[in-house]
Amino acid sequence: MLHKTCGSNGFTLHCPQGFHAKLRRVSSPVLEIPTAETPILDRLTSLPKLAKARWLGTDYELLIGLVAVYGFFFAFVALPTSILDLLLKWVSRNLQAIFLHDWVGVKVSITIVLILAAICGTVVVHELGHVVVGLMAGFRFRYMRLGKFKVDSSLRFSRSNVTDETTLGMACFFPIEMKHHPWKFIAMTASGSLANLISGFLLLLLPYQKSFISGAFIATSLFLGINNLIPFGGTKFRSDGLQILSALFQQSKHERALSLVQLRDELESGVDVEALSPGLVAELTAVRDNSLATVAAYTVAYARAYYQKDNSAAACYLETCLLFSGKATPQFRNLLIADAAIFQALRRKRPDLAQQWLADLPAGPALTSARLRTEAAIEEAQGNFAKAIEKVEACLQEAEKMENERSRKRLVSKLAEWKGELDKCLVQSAGS
């Protein structure tokens, strides 16, 4: 997939208590679990099993595209002898043009470079299709990314700092303007593939001798155009076809996906999770299904309710996260386990249950901060404020290692606030 309108399907919300999130309009969040009924959180029911990985992992869309495009071509077009002969003659003619004269090495190198440029050109055509139609639909253009390079609305070029992006390109618009406009969204989303198909067929029909460079552009254009319209998805991407189907037949899920992107934008702009608007949280939790998006949305709602000290709502949200945690990644699920331990320790004053959750938390450097926060919460719940302060100070040292400056500042601020509260409790306990 080359276009990812909703940005990256996932992000992590760093908070001192271990709240993490990856990212139909209603008036209030959907709460189906009464506060008193949190069997998973209270360890009366076990966590669901993690979903098994697909046998082709996250790269199965390549196979789908190859079968859809080239499988169709060879099954229904290339089999006739006349068509196959024409294809072989085309290959032979282009090979002769390269190898039958001098400067073979130079010509091979130039051909390879130009073929790569033609393939990159199809990506540019795809993303420009999204941009042009998106602007015509009234969406504000944010940036277009091609590989590691970005160009924003002011035509300023920069290097992308995304390290885990799975797409070659992306056209990004402001999600709030796309919400509740499904037909405009569909037109913008389909335009990238249509641009590839139109440009590929036009070049194919033009009456001139096609070189390997032209062939690469035509083949890649048809591949991208058809492949991106096939509905498929993974943990970090959704194809254009899947986004179109979602906007047509699953409007509530489509609006939730846009709300997750809006949430990410607000957090990256410096908005604290507890300051998120109730309307946005309502849109995030309007759908409750067995998906990673549900876990991400309810984790954000849980973090907001926790910081607002709404323990009743926080318990409901966290129970929902745990209920559908089988769809989460192992790392995300482990962070939810830490959340459950911290909530039991600090909000329900059940260090015994918190210890049981802590026992389920695997050891490893990736979970050092989560384990320290959990241990600090348990020490606080047991009245061992001095030990809790030591754990929080260790958390602060871990937080300073974070690369993202905005996330680091937010986490350090929350940890410092927590440490200040523990200092007061230590003074009060010493004076009593």
NUVOKE-813898 format. One record per residue (C-alpha): residue in one letter; x, y, z; chain. Coordinates in nm, 4 decimals. Each point is the difference from the previous one (the first is absolute). Layout:
NODE type       px       py       pz mol
NODE    A        X        Y        Z   A
...
END
This chain:
NODE type       px       py       pz mol
NODE    M   0.0000   0.0000   0.0000   A
NODE    L   0.1316   0.3427  -0.0883   A
NODE    H  -0.2619   0.2288   0.1439   A
NODE    K  -0.0841   0.0186   0.3636   A
NODE    T  -0.2562   0.2730   0.0537   A
NODE    C  -0.0367  -0.0716   0.3665   A
NODE    G   0.3682   0.0196   0.0660   A
NODE    S   0.1685  -0.2726   0.1803   A
NODE    N  -0.2485  -0.2485   0.1483   A
NODE    G   0.1760   0.0199   0.3390   A
NODE    F   0.1863   0.2111   0.2675   A
NODE    T   0.0905  -0.0315   0.3672   A
NODE    L  -0.1249   0.2343   0.2661   A
NODE    H   0.2626   0.0253   0.2738   A
NODE    C  -0.1325   0.0767   0.3471   A
NODE    P   0.1556  -0.0620   0.3414   A
NODE    Q  -0.2643  -0.2447   0.1027   A
NODE    G   0.0649  -0.2169  -0.3034   A
NODE    F  -0.2897   0.1008  -0.2196   A
NODE    H   0.0751  -0.0735  -0.3599   A
NODE    A  -0.1972   0.0350  -0.3178   A
NODE    K   0.0646  -0.0802  -0.3598   A
NODE    L  -0.2809   0.2628  -0.1964   A
NODE    R  -1.6295   0.1872  -0.3347   A
NODE    R  -0.0282   0.2794   0.1828   A
NODE    V  -0.1566  -0.0467   0.3454   A
NODE    S  -0.0651   0.2238   0.2977   A
NODE    S   0.1732  -0.2158   0.2613   A
NODE    P   0.2450  -0.2927   0.0133   A
NODE    V  -0.1375  -0.3502  -0.0330   A
NODE    L   0.0349  -0.1801   0.3335   A
NODE    E  -0.1345  -0.3544   0.0023   A
NODE    I   0.1896  -0.1224   0.3060   A
NODE    P  -0.1306   0.1201   0.3403   A
NODE    T   0.2702   0.1339   0.2284   A
NODE    A  -0.0450  -0.2817   0.2515   A
NODE    E   0.0401  -0.2646  -0.2682   A
NODE    T   0.3651  -0.0013  -0.0990   A
NODE    P   0.0824  -0.3719   0.0139   A
NODE    I   0.3218   0.0181  -0.1998   A
NODE    L   0.1312   0.3005   0.1921   A
NODE    D  -0.0858  -0.1770   0.3275   A
NODE    R   0.1657  -0.3200  -0.1276   A
NODE    L  -0.3185  -0.2017   0.0149   A
NODE    T   0.0323  -0.0697  -0.3723   A
NODE    S   0.3193  -0.0547  -0.1946   A
NODE    L   0.1204   0.2217  -0.2812   A
NODE    P  -0.0934  -0.1072  -0.3537   A
NODE    K   0.2712  -0.1698  -0.2013   A
NODE    L   0.2039   0.2061  -0.2422   A
NODE    A  -0.1156  -0.0271  -0.3592   A
NODE    K   0.2196  -0.2244  -0.2115   A
NODE    A   0.2192   0.1662  -0.2593   A
NODE    R  -0.1027  -0.0430  -0.3619   A
NODE    W   0.2069  -0.2526  -0.1904   A
NODE    L   0.1105   0.2718  -0.2426   A
NODE    G   0.0476   0.2629   0.2700   A
NODE    T  -0.0589   0.3586  -0.1087   A
NODE    D   0.1382  -0.0495  -0.3508   A
NODE    Y  -0.2852  -0.2019  -0.1407   A
NODE    E  -0.1336   0.2974  -0.1938   A
NODE    L   0.2922  -0.0413  -0.2419   A
NODE    L  -0.1147  -0.3519  -0.0843   A
NODE    I  -0.3591   0.1214  -0.0399   A
NODE    G   0.1090   0.2688  -0.2426   A
NODE    L   0.2228  -0.2311  -0.2019   A
NODE    V  -0.2756  -0.2596  -0.0352   A
NODE    A  -0.2648   0.2612  -0.0789   A
NODE    V   0.2022   0.1850  -0.2625   A
NODE    Y   0.2492  -0.2351  -0.1586   A
NODE    G  -0.1911  -0.3208   0.0686   A
NODE    F  -0.2955   0.1443  -0.1908   A
NODE    F   0.2292   0.1189  -0.2765   A
NODE    F   0.1693  -0.3352  -0.0605   A
NODE    A  -0.3192  -0.2008   0.0440   A
NODE    F  -0.2169   0.1943  -0.2442   A
NODE    V   0.2312   0.2070  -0.2182   A
NODE    A   0.3473  -0.1443  -0.0297   A
NODE    L  -0.1071  -0.3578  -0.0668   A
NODE    P  -0.1049   0.0610  -0.3618   A
NODE    T   0.3019  -0.0704  -0.2176   A
NODE    S  -0.0242   0.3260  -0.1935   A
NODE    I   0.0025   0.2116   0.3153   A
NODE    L   0.2855  -0.1999   0.1483   A
NODE    D   0.1984   0.0360  -0.3207   A
NODE    L  -0.0479   0.3758   0.0053   A
NODE    L   0.1231   0.0143   0.3598   A
NODE    L   0.3079  -0.2082  -0.0815   A
NODE    K   0.0760   0.2149  -0.3050   A
NODE    W  -0.0281   0.3123   0.2150   A
NODE    V   0.2474  -0.1403   0.2535   A
NODE    S   0.2374  -0.1161  -0.2749   A
NODE    R  -0.0067   0.3372  -0.1769   A
NODE    N   0.0840   0.1899   0.3176   A
NODE    L   0.2773  -0.2422   0.0965   A
NODE    Q   0.1558   0.0394  -0.3436   A
NODE    A  -0.0102   0.3782   0.0314   A
NODE    I   0.2022  -0.0303   0.3187   A
NODE    F   0.2473  -0.2815  -0.0720   A
NODE    L   0.0700   0.0071  -0.3765   A
NODE    H   0.2021   0.3208  -0.0043   A
NODE    D   0.2798   0.1657   0.1954   A
NODE    W  -0.0183   0.1373   0.3525   A
NODE    V  -0.2043  -0.2954   0.1244   A
NODE    G   0.0907   0.0571   0.3642   A
NODE    V  -0.0933   0.3661  -0.0147   A
NODE    K  -0.3306  -0.0733  -0.1742   A
NODE    V  -0.0899  -0.2714   0.2536   A
NODE    S   0.0741   0.2353   0.2903   A
NODE    I  -0.2012   0.2830  -0.1538   A
NODE    T  -0.2908  -0.2338  -0.0725   A
NODE    I  -0.0090  -0.1262   0.3584   A
NODE    V   0.0076   0.3551   0.1370   A
NODE    L  -0.2778   0.1106  -0.2355   A
NODE    I  -0.2131  -0.3046   0.0886   A
NODE    L   0.0317   0.0877   0.3688   A
NODE    A  -0.0895   0.3595  -0.0828   A
NODE    A  -0.3071  -0.1197  -0.1927   A
NODE    I  -0.1122  -0.2064   0.2990   A
NODE    C   0.0468   0.3006   0.2293   A
NODE    G  -0.1978   0.2015  -0.2529   A
NODE    T  -0.2990  -0.2280   0.0458   A
NODE    V   0.0113   0.0685   0.3749   A
NODE    V   0.0070   0.3740  -0.0678   A
NODE    V  -0.2971  -0.0318  -0.2380   A
NODE    H  -0.1920  -0.1989   0.2628   A
NODE    E   0.0544   0.2525   0.2784   A
NODE    L  -0.0610   0.3008  -0.2250   A
NODE    G  -0.3343  -0.1555  -0.0922   A
NODE    H  -0.0938   0.0000   0.3685   A
NODE    V   0.1239   0.3560   0.0489   A
NODE    V  -0.1761   0.1536  -0.3012   A
NODE    V  -0.3393  -0.1606   0.0670   A
NODE    G   0.0339   0.0604   0.3737   A
NODE    L   0.0516   0.3709  -0.0605   A
NODE    M  -0.2945   0.0042  -0.2409   A
NODE    A  -0.2122  -0.1627   0.2735   A
NODE    G   0.0898   0.2821   0.2388   A
NODE    F   0.2479  -0.1857   0.2231   A
NODE    R   0.3032   0.1887   0.1254   A
NODE    F   0.3203  -0.1681  -0.1160   A
NODE    R   0.2580  -0.0633   0.2738   A
NODE    Y   0.2855  -0.1813  -0.1691   A
NODE    M   0.0913  -0.2650  -0.2541   A
NODE    R   0.2636  -0.2577   0.0830   A
NODE    L   0.2041  -0.1926  -0.2563   A
NODE    G   0.2269  -0.2508   0.1682   A
NODE    K   0.1880   0.1935   0.2669   A
NODE    F  -0.0648   0.3430  -0.1508   A
NODE    K  -0.2940   0.2286   0.0717   A
NODE    V  -0.1350   0.3126  -0.1640   A
NODE    D  -0.2560   0.2068   0.1904   A
NODE    S  -0.2681   0.2433  -0.1146   A
NODE    S   0.2545   0.2830  -0.0183   A
NODE    L   0.2157  -0.2119  -0.2364   A
NODE    R   0.2688  -0.0371   0.2653   A
NODE    F   0.1990  -0.3237  -0.0256   A
NODE    S   0.1175  -0.1937   0.3049   A
NODE    R   0.1030  -0.3488   0.1032   A
NODE    S  -0.2595  -0.2171   0.1711   A
NODE    N   0.0889  -0.1300   0.3462   A
NODE    V  -0.2327  -0.2992  -0.0313   A
NODE    T   0.1975  -0.3207   0.0534   A
NODE    D  -0.2701  -0.2683  -0.0218   A
NODE    E  -0.2031   0.1221  -0.2959   A
NODE    T  -0.1068  -0.2831  -0.2302   A
NODE    T  -0.1135   0.2102  -0.2982   A
NODE    L   0.2054   0.1553  -0.2788   A
NODE    G  -0.2073   0.3167  -0.0015   A
NODE    M  -0.2812   0.1809   0.1730   A
NODE    A  -0.2197   0.3042  -0.0543   A
NODE    C  -0.1145   0.1468   0.3292   A
NODE    F  -0.2904   0.2374   0.0648   A
NODE    F  -0.1525   0.1395   0.3188   A
NODE    P  -0.2315  -0.2747   0.1322   A
NODE    I  -0.2527   0.2354   0.1614   A
NODE    E  -0.0973   0.1323  -0.3448   A
NODE    M  -0.0549  -0.3510  -0.1383   A
NODE    K  -0.2344  -0.1049   0.2797   A
NODE    H  -0.3677  -0.0331  -0.0946   A
NODE    H   0.0798   0.0467  -0.3723   A
NODE    P   0.0171  -0.3612  -0.1229   A
NODE    W  -0.0511   0.0678  -0.3717   A
NODE    K   0.2720   0.2638  -0.0112   A
NODE    F   0.2251  -0.2380   0.1895   A
NODE    I  -0.0760  -0.2824  -0.2447   A
NODE    A   0.0758   0.2218  -0.3004   A
NODE    M   0.3320   0.1067   0.1511   A
NODE    T   0.0944  -0.3571   0.0973   A
NODE    A  -0.0858  -0.1542  -0.3370   A
NODE    S   0.1759   0.2723  -0.1974   A
NODE    G   0.3500  -0.1389   0.0571   A
NODE    S  -0.0781  -0.3364  -0.1566   A
NODE    L  -0.1986   0.1646  -0.2807   A
NODE    A   0.2962   0.2253  -0.0778   A
NODE    N   0.2219  -0.3087  -0.0301   A
NODE    L  -0.2457  -0.1870  -0.2210   A
NODE    I  -0.0644   0.2967  -0.2306   A
NODE    S   0.3691   0.0841  -0.0420   A
NODE    G   0.0931  -0.3658  -0.0510   A
NODE    F  -0.2646  -0.0673  -0.2655   A
NODE    L   0.0679   0.3307  -0.1793   A
NODE    L   0.3670  -0.0839  -0.0316   A
NODE    L  -0.0871  -0.3524  -0.1118   A
NODE    L  -0.2317   0.1258  -0.2763   A
NODE    L   0.2351   0.2683  -0.1368   A
NODE    P   0.1398  -0.1105  -0.3414   A
NODE    Y   0.3741  -0.0151   0.0634   A
NODE    Q   0.2624  -0.2684   0.0611   A
NODE    K  -0.0117  -0.0845   0.3713   A
NODE    S   0.3362  -0.0314   0.1754   A
NODE    F   0.0732  -0.1824   0.3252   A
NODE    I  -0.0445   0.3356   0.1755   A
NODE    S  -0.3467   0.0489  -0.1470   A
NODE    G  -0.0846  -0.3621   0.0779   A
NODE    A   0.1054   0.0440   0.3611   A
NODE    F  -0.2192   0.3094   0.0356   A
NODE    I  -0.3009  -0.1704  -0.1608   A
NODE    A   0.0329  -0.3247   0.1987   A
NODE    T   0.0555   0.1785   0.3324   A
NODE    S  -0.2865   0.2415  -0.0652   A
NODE    L  -0.2412  -0.2862  -0.0656   A
NODE    F   0.1300  -0.1876   0.3033   A
NODE    L  -0.0391   0.2977   0.2346   A
NODE    G  -0.3332   0.1004  -0.1451   A
NODE    I  -0.1609  -0.3422   0.0402   A
NODE    N   0.1838  -0.1091   0.3163   A
NODE    N  -0.0963   0.3089   0.1971   A
NODE    L  -0.3675  -0.0492  -0.0795   A
NODE    I   0.0036  -0.3516   0.1463   A
NODE    P  -0.1354   0.0146   0.3578   A
NODE    F   0.2629  -0.1274   0.2417   A
NODE    G   0.1641   0.1254   0.3149   A
NODE    G   0.2517  -0.0673   0.2755   A
NODE    T   0.1028   0.1394   0.3359   A
NODE    K   0.1603   0.3090  -0.1538   A
NODE    F  -0.1840   0.0569  -0.3256   A
NODE    R  -0.3325  -0.0143  -0.1790   A
NODE    S  -0.0197  -0.0136  -0.3770   A
NODE    D  -0.1916   0.2622  -0.1947   A
NODE    G  -0.2579  -0.2646  -0.0878   A
NODE    L  -0.0527  -0.0892   0.3661   A
NODE    Q  -0.0371   0.3669   0.0922   A
NODE    I  -0.2586   0.0464  -0.2757   A
NODE    L  -0.2014  -0.3026   0.1144   A
NODE    S   0.0181   0.1235   0.3581   A
NODE    A  -0.1274   0.3440  -0.0978   A
NODE    L  -0.2848  -0.1583  -0.1989   A
NODE    F  -0.1201  -0.2782   0.2294   A
NODE    Q   0.1630   0.0553   0.3405   A
NODE    Q  -0.0374   0.3708   0.0553   A
NODE    S   0.0336  -0.0198   0.3784   A
NODE    K   0.3343  -0.1817  -0.0306   A
NODE    H   0.1095   0.2412  -0.2716   A
NODE    E  -0.0751   0.3004   0.2219   A
NODE    R   0.1818  -0.1677   0.2880   A
NODE    A   0.3106  -0.0437  -0.2143   A
NODE    L  -0.0053   0.3714  -0.0857   A
NODE    S  -0.0513   0.0846   0.3688   A
NODE    L   0.3091  -0.2056   0.0879   A
NODE    V   0.2052   0.2018  -0.2456   A
NODE    Q  -0.1457   0.3233   0.1400   A
NODE    L   0.0913  -0.1211   0.3478   A
NODE    R   0.3573  -0.0654  -0.1048   A
NODE    D   0.0240   0.3472  -0.1496   A
NODE    E  -0.1286   0.1609   0.3217   A
NODE    L   0.2441  -0.1941   0.2169   A
NODE    E   0.2913   0.0819  -0.2291   A
NODE    S  -0.0970   0.3680   0.0180   A
NODE    G   0.0392  -0.0073   0.3786   A
NODE    V  -0.3549  -0.0629   0.1250   A
NODE    D  -0.0019  -0.2090   0.3197   A
NODE    V  -0.2094  -0.3145  -0.0072   A
NODE    E  -0.2170   0.1205   0.2884   A
NODE    A  -0.0839   0.3153  -0.1977   A
NODE    L  -0.1452  -0.1880  -0.2987   A
NODE    S  -0.3538   0.1064  -0.0825   A
NODE    P  -0.2902  -0.2247   0.1095   A
NODE    G  -0.1310   0.0054  -0.3561   A
NODE    L   0.3216  -0.1490  -0.1379   A
NODE    V   0.0032  -0.2699   0.2680   A
NODE    A  -0.3648  -0.0762  -0.0825   A
NODE    E   0.0887  -0.0488  -0.3664   A
NODE    L   0.2966  -0.2190   0.0926   A
NODE    T  -0.2120  -0.2311   0.2147   A
NODE    A  -0.3124   0.0003  -0.2193   A
NODE    V   0.0973  -0.3407  -0.1427   A
NODE    R   0.0843  -0.2986   0.2153   A
NODE    D   0.1146  -0.2972  -0.2054   A
NODE    N   0.2724  -0.2620   0.0127   A
NODE    S   0.2725   0.2074  -0.1640   A
NODE    L   0.3233   0.1783   0.0764   A
NODE    A  -0.1743   0.3326  -0.0662   A
NODE    T  -0.2364  -0.0683   0.2903   A
NODE    V   0.2931  -0.0691   0.2318   A
NODE    A   0.1749   0.3185  -0.1130   A
NODE    A  -0.3106   0.2180   0.0335   A
NODE    Y  -0.0993  -0.1316   0.3419   A
NODE    T   0.3571   0.0274   0.1282   A
NODE    V  -0.0071   0.3716  -0.0730   A
NODE    A  -0.3404   0.0310   0.1661   A
NODE    Y   0.1378  -0.1884   0.3012   A
NODE    A   0.3021   0.2288   0.0310   A
NODE    R  -0.2222   0.3097  -0.0159   A
NODE    A  -0.2411  -0.1363   0.2639   A
NODE    Y   0.2904  -0.1062   0.2222   A
NODE    Y   0.1604   0.3430   0.0052   A
NODE    Q  -0.3371   0.1610   0.0588   A
NODE    K  -0.0343  -0.2375   0.2986   A
NODE    D  -0.3195  -0.1505  -0.1386   A
NODE    N   0.0797  -0.3465   0.1301   A
NODE    S  -0.3390  -0.1476  -0.0908   A
NODE    A   0.0322   0.0870  -0.3692   A
NODE    A   0.3712  -0.0849  -0.0025   A
NODE    A  -0.0720  -0.3509   0.1261   A
NODE    C  -0.2574  -0.0548  -0.2769   A
NODE    Y   0.2329   0.1246  -0.2693   A
NODE    L   0.2920  -0.2094   0.1263   A
NODE    E  -0.2170  -0.3121   0.0189   A
NODE    T  -0.0917   0.0487  -0.3654   A
NODE    C   0.3681   0.0356  -0.0911   A
NODE    L   0.0806  -0.3244   0.1788   A
NODE    L  -0.3023  -0.1744  -0.1530   A
NODE    F   0.1218   0.0637  -0.3559   A
NODE    S   0.3748  -0.0060   0.0760   A
NODE    G   0.0351  -0.3170  -0.2067   A
NODE    K   0.0126   0.2271  -0.3069   A
NODE    A   0.2827   0.2114   0.1430   A
NODE    T   0.3694  -0.0492  -0.0640   A
NODE    P   0.1920  -0.1802   0.2781   A
NODE    Q   0.1650   0.3265   0.1067   A
NODE    F  -0.3301   0.1882   0.0055   A
NODE    R  -0.1629  -0.2814   0.1976   A
NODE    N   0.2814   0.0017   0.2563   A
NODE    L  -0.0497   0.3724   0.0516   A
NODE    L  -0.3685  -0.0675   0.0656   A
NODE    I   0.1038  -0.2553   0.2619   A
NODE    A   0.2079   0.2731   0.1650   A
NODE    D  -0.2995   0.2337  -0.0130   A
NODE    A  -0.2167  -0.2613   0.1725   A
NODE    A   0.2575  -0.0451   0.2762   A
NODE    I   0.0342   0.3743   0.0573   A
NODE    F  -0.3757   0.0543   0.0036   A
NODE    Q  -0.0514  -0.2766   0.2556   A
NODE    A   0.2802   0.1362   0.2172   A
NODE    L  -0.0793   0.3724  -0.0030   A
NODE    R  -0.3726   0.0259  -0.0688   A
NODE    R  -0.1426  -0.3148   0.1560   A
NODE    K   0.2659  -0.0373   0.2695   A
NODE    R   0.0484  -0.3663  -0.0839   A
NODE    P   0.3775  -0.0549  -0.0018   A
NODE    D  -0.0657  -0.3749   0.0168   A
NODE    L  -0.1712   0.0042  -0.3413   A
NODE    A   0.2620   0.2433  -0.1280   A
NODE    Q   0.2715  -0.2491   0.0945   A
NODE    Q  -0.1785  -0.2687  -0.1989   A
NODE    W  -0.0131   0.2256  -0.3056   A
NODE    L   0.3674   0.0857   0.0493   A
NODE    A   0.0841  -0.3712  -0.0001   A
NODE    D  -0.1534  -0.0223  -0.3491   A
NODE    L   0.2227   0.2799  -0.1299   A
NODE    P   0.2958  -0.1490  -0.1912   A
NODE    A   0.3524   0.1114   0.0781   A
NODE    G   0.1992   0.1870  -0.2608   A
NODE    P   0.1521   0.3395  -0.0806   A
NODE    A  -0.3029   0.1084  -0.2035   A
NODE    L  -0.2164  -0.0213   0.3126   A
NODE    T   0.2452   0.1486   0.2503   A
NODE    S  -0.1919   0.3250   0.0359   A
NODE    A  -0.3375  -0.1759   0.0277   A
NODE    R   0.1331  -0.2373   0.2669   A
NODE    L   0.1508   0.2866   0.2003   A
NODE    R  -0.3271   0.1926  -0.0083   A
NODE    T  -0.1919  -0.3087   0.1075   A
NODE    E   0.2375  -0.0703   0.2870   A
NODE    A  -0.0196   0.3634   0.1090   A
NODE    A  -0.3790  -0.0158   0.0038   A
NODE    I   0.0034  -0.3151   0.2121   A
NODE    E   0.2481   0.1521   0.2457   A
NODE    E  -0.2202   0.3090   0.0286   A
NODE    A  -0.3100  -0.2121   0.0592   A
NODE    Q   0.1860  -0.1810   0.2802   A
NODE    G   0.1116   0.3276   0.1574   A
NODE    N   0.3683  -0.0420  -0.0896   A
NODE    F   0.0381   0.3531  -0.1329   A
NODE    A   0.3797   0.0110   0.0115   A
NODE    K   0.0279  -0.3106  -0.2200   A
NODE    A  -0.2687   0.1364  -0.2306   A
NODE    I   0.2009   0.3197  -0.0434   A
NODE    E   0.3076  -0.2042  -0.0930   A
NODE    K  -0.1987  -0.1795  -0.2695   A
NODE    V  -0.1395   0.3259  -0.1391   A
NODE    E   0.3493   0.1523  -0.0085   A
NODE    A   0.1158  -0.3034  -0.1978   A
NODE    C  -0.2936   0.0589  -0.2340   A
NODE    L   0.1158   0.3586  -0.0494   A
NODE    Q   0.3420  -0.1251  -0.1036   A
NODE    E  -0.1615  -0.2346  -0.2524   A
NODE    A  -0.2212   0.2815  -0.1294   A
NODE    E   0.3031   0.2157  -0.0779   A
NODE    K   0.1087  -0.2622  -0.2550   A
NODE    M  -0.3085   0.0553  -0.2159   A
NODE    E   0.0769   0.1395  -0.3465   A
NODE    N  -0.3299   0.1787  -0.0603   A
NODE    E   0.0415   0.3352   0.1726   A
NODE    R  -0.3706   0.0770   0.0442   A
NODE    S  -0.0756  -0.3448   0.1439   A
NODE    R   0.3043   0.0215   0.2241   A
NODE    K  -0.1037   0.3359   0.1431   A
NODE    R  -0.3565  -0.1189   0.0575   A
NODE    L   0.1159  -0.3157   0.1768   A
NODE    V   0.2623   0.1787   0.2116   A
NODE    S  -0.2610   0.2558   0.1060   A
NODE    K  -0.2453  -0.2697   0.1091   A
NODE    L   0.2675  -0.1966   0.1833   A
NODE    A   0.1211   0.3130   0.1785   A
NODE    E  -0.3573   0.0717   0.1066   A
NODE    W  -0.0332  -0.3531   0.1333   A
NODE    K   0.3295   0.0280   0.1874   A
NODE    G  -0.1174   0.3272   0.1573   A
NODE    E  -0.3128  -0.1726   0.1302   A
NODE    L   0.2088  -0.2833   0.1424   A
NODE    D   0.2333   0.2491   0.1713   A
NODE    K  -0.2984   0.1561   0.1761   A
NODE    C  -0.1275  -0.3412   0.1074   A
NODE    L   0.3461  -0.0881   0.1349   A
NODE    V   0.0161   0.3201   0.2037   A
NODE    Q  -0.3507  -0.0546   0.1360   A
NODE    S   0.0742  -0.3609   0.0945   A
NODE    A   0.3219   0.1036   0.1766   A
NODE    G  -0.1819   0.2668   0.2011   A
NODE    S  -0.2820  -0.2239   0.1123   A
END
